[in-house]
Amino acid sequence: MVEVLSDLSFLNSAKNYNRRQLENTGLRPMEYLYDRHEIDSVRLAQSTRYYANYPSRLERIYSRVKNNLESLKKELEVIKEEEKKEKDSLRLEKDSLRQEKDSLRQEKDSVLQIQQDGDSIYVNPSIFRKDRKDTLPRGTEIDFDEQLQ
């Protein structure tokens, strides 16, 4: 009976929290409860009537139901916290990837700027001759070994 009432409380909470989402899943709470515990509505009503005649037993049952729901709540809070940590971790990873992508884009932009402007080393064109003709008369040979001594 404790399990049945725990599930019934949980299903009622889910139904009250977000009825539309529960309906979208196609889950019928009472049918689920009956199938899970292999009971029907008559048996549930009979059990409820029986325990209503024994208030001390019913009080112990509801105390255990309360403990079950509190335990379930703690488990769900742990899961929720783990999901939050995972979500935060994914967000940080996504931010890191975005920063890396921005850095690569800036690098690419600077390379493109160099290509547009020409070489990054400035060369003064006035120091180069445009005609590029040899200034030595033809047939003149230079002995470089003599020049170095």
N, C-alpha and C positions, 0 to 999 in steps of 0.2 A: 504494500500500500504506500510505503514511503516513496518508492521509485515512481509509482503512478502519479502521486500528488506532486512530486518534484517535477516530473515531465509536464504535467498539466499546468503548473505555475509558470514554468519556462515558456511553454507554448502560448499561454495567455499573454505573457509579457511581450513576446515576439509579435503577436497579433496586434496588441495595443501600441507597440512602438512604431511599426510600419506595416500596416495591413496590406497596402498595395504591393509592396515588395514580396510579402508572404504569398499573396494571391498569384503574383507573376511566376513564382516558383512552381505553382501547381500543387503545393503541399496542402492537404486538408488536415488541419491540426488534430481533430478528434479521431479521424480515421487512422492517422499515423499513431496516435496514442493507443487505440484499440489493437491495431496490428502489432505494435511493438511489445505490448504486454499480454497479448493473446486474451483479450477480454472484449466485452461488448458493453453497450450503454446500460443494460439491465444489471449486469454484474457490478459495474461501477456504482450504480445507484444503491444496490443492495449493500455493498461494502461500506459505503458512506453512511447509510442508515444504521448499520450495525455498530460502527465506531461512534456514531453520535449518541448511542445509548451508554457508552463507556467513556466519559469525558477525560479521565486520567490517561487512558490509552491513546485517545485522540490527541491529547496535549503532547504526549511523548512523540507521537508520529509527526505532528507539526513542528516540534523542536528539531527532529532529525531532518525534516524537509528544509527547514530554515538553514541548518548546517550544510546540507547538500548544496543549496543555492548560493550560500556564501563561499563555499569551496569553489564552485563553478565560476563565481564572479572573480575570485582571485586568479584562477587559471586563465580566464579571459583577459584580465588586466595584464598578466605576464605576456600573453600572446600579443596583445595590443602594444605593449612597450617594445617587444622584439620587432614588431612590424614598423613601429615608429623609428627605432634605431636603424633598421634596414633602409627605410625610406630616406632618413637623414644621410646615411652612408651613400646611397645612390645619388642623392642631391649633391653631396660634396664631390662625388666622382664626376657627375655631370658638369658641375661648375669648373672642376679642374680641367676636364676635357675642353670646355668652352674657352678657358684661359689659354690652354695650349694651342687651340685652333686660332685664337686671336693673335697669339704671338707668332705663329707660323704665317698668318696672313700679313702681319706687319713686316716680317722678314721678306716675304714674297714681294710686298709693295716696295720695300727698299731696293731689292734686286731689280725690279722693273724700273724704278726711278733711275738707277745707274745705267740700265740698258737704254733708257730713253735719252738720258743726258750724254751718253757715251761712257768711255772708260772712267773709272773713279780717280785715275791719276791724270792730273791736268798737265798737258804738254803745250807749251807756248809755240804756236806754229811759226812765229817769226824767226826762230832759231834754225829752222830747216830751209834748205834751198829748194825751190820749186823745180829748177831745171835738172838737178841731179846729174850734171855732166861731170866727167872726170876732169880734174884740173891739171893733171900731169900730162905732158906731151907724150904722144904715142912713142913706144919704144924705150921709154925711160924705165930703168929698173932701180928698185930701192933695195939695198941690203939691210934688212932689219937688224941683223946681228951687229953690224957696225953702229947703227943708230943707238942701240941699247948700251953700248960700252961707253 
